[in-house]
Amino acid sequence: MIFGRYFILLILATTFAVAAVAQQARAIHLGYRVERLKAEREDLVERKRELRCDIGALSRPARIVDEIGRLDVGLLDPVALTQAFANERPGGPPGERRAPAR
């Protein structure tokens, strides 16, 4: 009879210990998951900010040209620049053919 009581107490104590360890393991697992989700959220917030900037830039391209003009970085019109170099080439502008040298 006494052996049976100790056996029941041992089983109860073991059950509570296993339950406590399982609960602690679950809490640790959830802590890791929370940290992973926080990092993912930060990445998504940054991506959202980048996309909003892209939307702003694409919806108003003239604004970018104005900002570049204000910065005075010395950018030139690529079409005009290409035409200027084509006129300076010894062969002349593109499309003009010269007679082959004899």
Order of alpha helices (4+ residues) and beta strands (2+ residues): alpha-alpha-alpha
